Amino acid sequence: MTKEKNTTKRLKSLPPLFRKQDAEKVAPHTGMFLSRALKNGLIHRINRGNYINSFLYGLPEVEEVACFLKPPAYISCEWALNYHGISLQLPNVCTVITLVTSVGKKRSVDYQGITIEFSRISPALFFGYTLYKNFCIANPEKAILDTLYYRGTIPAHDELELDQVDFKALFTMAAKYPASVYQKLNNLPSVHP
């Protein structure tokens, strides 16, 4: 079997997004396999130990890559607000909320011109998201609360499209957050029904 056929066969046994540990199961000389596949443009490296099987599957959406990197995770803040049509401002940072401790600006990843940033949250606040396609994203109410929690305010809050927001659920969820978040929510004139 030629090297190309062997590489293609191994790539077929890997998912669209994979870790080095996944490749170790199908390629005995993993380092060489990954190096050749990268050189030939068959895979893309996201960051250390994480890859995209782009030859077979193309490049996945930002949200899918973001949630893959530090599971369990969901997309939130400005990215989720825009995704749900609540904020019309197009963010260039995709915020990922996770339970993993290795977060912060130094752990950010650039992908397709977007910065994927990771923020840790306590297990008690890890709720309020939905699985879409191959990633999890905060519900509109949760995205509002996470934005207040991490940013202190919501950018352009006077321009929010709040037709889809369940205000009862919003204030019920807010009670689980620190009092400062609940207060910030009450101070936003645009979020009162």
C-alpha positions as CSV (number, residue, x, y, z in Angstrom):
1,M,0.0,0.0,0.0
2,T,1.4,3.4,-0.9
3,K,2.0,6.1,1.7
4,E,-0.9,8.2,0.3
5,K,-3.4,5.4,0.4
6,N,-2.2,4.4,3.9
7,T,-2.6,8.0,5.1
8,T,-6.0,8.3,3.5
9,K,-7.1,5.1,5.1
10,R,-6.0,6.3,8.6
11,L,-7.7,9.7,8.1
12,K,-10.9,7.9,7.2
13,S,-10.9,6.3,10.7
14,L,-10.5,9.7,12.4
15,P,-13.4,12.1,13.1
16,P,-13.6,15.6,11.7
17,L,-12.0,17.0,14.9
18,F,-9.5,14.8,16.6
19,R,-6.8,14.8,19.3
20,K,-3.3,13.4,19.1
21,Q,-4.5,10.5,21.3
22,D,-7.1,9.6,18.6
23,A,-4.4,9.5,16.0
24,E,-2.2,7.3,18.2
25,K,-4.9,4.6,18.0
26,V,-4.7,4.4,14.1
27,A,-1.1,5.5,13.4
28,P,1.8,3.6,15.0
29,H,4.3,6.4,14.3
30,T,1.9,9.2,15.2
31,G,4.4,12.1,15.1
32,M,5.5,11.2,11.6
33,F,1.9,10.6,10.4
34,L,0.7,14.0,11.8
35,S,3.8,15.8,10.4
36,R,3.3,14.4,6.9
37,A,-0.5,15.0,6.9
38,L,0.1,18.6,8.0
39,K,2.8,19.1,5.4
40,N,0.5,17.7,2.6
41,G,-2.4,19.9,3.7
42,L,-4.6,16.9,4.7
43,I,-5.1,18.1,8.2
44,H,-4.9,21.4,10.0
45,R,-3.5,22.0,13.5
46,I,-5.8,24.0,15.8
47,N,-3.4,24.1,18.7
48,R,-1.1,21.7,20.4
49,G,-2.6,18.2,20.2
50,N,-5.8,19.2,18.4
51,Y,-6.4,18.8,14.7
52,I,-9.0,19.1,11.9
53,N,-9.4,16.3,9.5
54,S,-9.9,18.9,6.7
55,F,-9.0,16.7,3.7
56,L,-12.1,14.5,4.3
57,Y,-14.5,16.9,6.1
58,G,-13.5,20.5,5.3
59,L,-13.2,23.2,8.0
60,P,-15.8,23.0,10.7
61,E,-17.7,26.0,12.1
62,V,-16.0,28.2,14.8
63,E,-18.6,27.1,17.4
64,E,-17.8,23.4,16.8
65,V,-14.1,23.9,17.2
66,A,-14.5,26.1,20.2
67,C,-16.6,23.5,22.2
68,F,-14.3,20.6,21.1
69,L,-11.2,22.2,22.6
70,K,-12.1,22.3,26.3
71,P,-15.1,20.1,27.0
72,P,-17.5,20.3,28.7
73,A,-18.2,23.7,27.2
74,Y,-20.8,26.0,25.6
75,I,-20.7,29.2,23.6
76,S,-21.9,32.3,25.4
77,C,-21.7,36.1,25.8
78,E,-21.6,38.3,22.7
79,W,-21.2,35.4,20.3
80,A,-24.4,33.7,21.6
81,L,-26.3,37.0,21.7
82,N,-25.5,37.6,18.0
83,Y,-26.2,33.9,17.1
84,H,-29.7,34.2,18.6
85,G,-30.3,37.6,16.9
86,I,-30.5,39.5,20.2
87,S,-27.4,41.6,19.4
88,L,-26.8,42.7,15.8
89,Q,-23.2,43.5,16.5
90,L,-20.9,41.0,14.9
91,P,-18.3,39.9,17.5
92,N,-14.7,38.8,16.6
93,V,-14.3,36.9,19.8
94,C,-16.1,33.6,20.5
95,T,-16.4,33.1,24.2
96,V,-16.5,29.5,25.5
97,I,-17.7,28.8,29.0
98,T,-16.1,25.7,30.5
99,L,-15.5,23.9,33.7
100,V,-11.8,23.3,32.7
101,T,-9.3,25.4,34.7
102,S,-6.8,26.1,31.9
103,V,-8.4,29.4,30.7
104,G,-7.5,33.0,30.1
105,K,-6.1,35.1,27.3
106,K,-2.9,33.0,27.0
107,R,-5.0,30.0,26.2
108,S,-7.0,31.7,23.5
109,V,-7.0,30.2,20.0
110,D,-7.2,32.0,16.6
111,Y,-9.3,30.2,14.1
112,Q,-10.6,31.5,10.8
113,G,-10.0,35.1,11.8
114,I,-11.9,34.6,15.1
115,T,-10.4,34.6,18.6
116,I,-11.7,31.7,20.7
117,E,-11.5,32.7,24.3
118,F,-12.1,30.4,27.3
119,S,-13.7,31.4,30.6
120,R,-14.2,29.1,33.6
121,I,-17.5,29.0,35.4
122,S,-18.5,27.3,38.6
123,P,-20.5,24.0,38.2
124,A,-23.5,25.7,39.9
125,L,-23.7,28.2,37.0
126,F,-23.0,25.6,34.2
127,F,-26.5,25.4,32.8
128,G,-28.8,27.1,30.3
129,Y,-27.4,25.9,27.0
130,T,-28.7,23.8,24.2
131,L,-27.1,21.4,21.8
132,Y,-27.2,22.7,18.2
133,K,-25.6,20.5,15.5
134,N,-22.2,19.6,17.0
135,F,-21.8,22.3,19.7
136,C,-23.6,23.7,22.7
137,I,-24.7,27.4,22.9
138,A,-26.2,29.4,25.7
139,N,-29.9,30.1,25.5
140,P,-30.7,33.9,25.0
141,E,-31.4,34.4,28.7
142,K,-28.2,32.6,29.8
143,A,-26.1,34.6,27.3
144,I,-27.4,37.9,28.8
145,L,-26.5,36.7,32.3
146,D,-23.0,35.4,31.3
147,T,-22.2,38.6,29.5
148,L,-23.1,40.6,32.6
149,Y,-21.1,38.2,34.8
150,Y,-17.9,38.3,32.7
151,R,-18.1,41.8,31.1
152,G,-20.0,43.8,33.7
153,T,-22.3,45.2,31.0
154,I,-23.8,44.3,27.7
155,P,-22.4,46.2,24.7
156,A,-25.0,48.4,23.0
157,H,-27.7,47.2,25.4
158,D,-30.0,49.9,24.2
159,E,-30.0,48.2,20.7
160,L,-30.9,44.7,21.8
161,E,-33.7,42.8,20.0
162,L,-35.4,41.2,23.0
163,D,-38.5,39.7,21.4
164,Q,-37.3,36.1,21.9
165,V,-36.2,36.6,25.6
166,D,-38.3,34.9,28.3
167,F,-38.1,37.5,31.1
168,K,-39.5,35.2,33.7
169,A,-36.8,32.6,33.0
170,L,-34.2,35.4,32.8
171,F,-34.9,36.7,36.3
172,T,-35.2,33.1,37.7
173,M,-31.8,32.2,36.3
174,A,-30.4,35.5,37.6
175,A,-31.2,34.6,41.1
176,K,-28.5,31.8,40.9
177,Y,-25.8,34.3,40.0
178,P,-24.0,36.6,42.5
179,A,-26.1,39.6,43.7
180,S,-24.0,42.0,41.6
181,V,-25.2,40.3,38.3
182,Y,-28.8,40.5,39.5
183,Q,-28.3,44.2,40.3
184,K,-26.7,44.9,36.9
185,L,-29.6,43.2,35.2
186,N,-32.1,45.3,37.1
187,N,-30.2,48.4,36.1
188,L,-30.6,47.7,32.4
189,P,-33.7,49.5,31.2
190,S,-33.9,47.4,28.1
191,V,-34.4,44.1,29.9
192,H,-37.6,44.8,31.8
193,P,-40.7,43.3,30.2
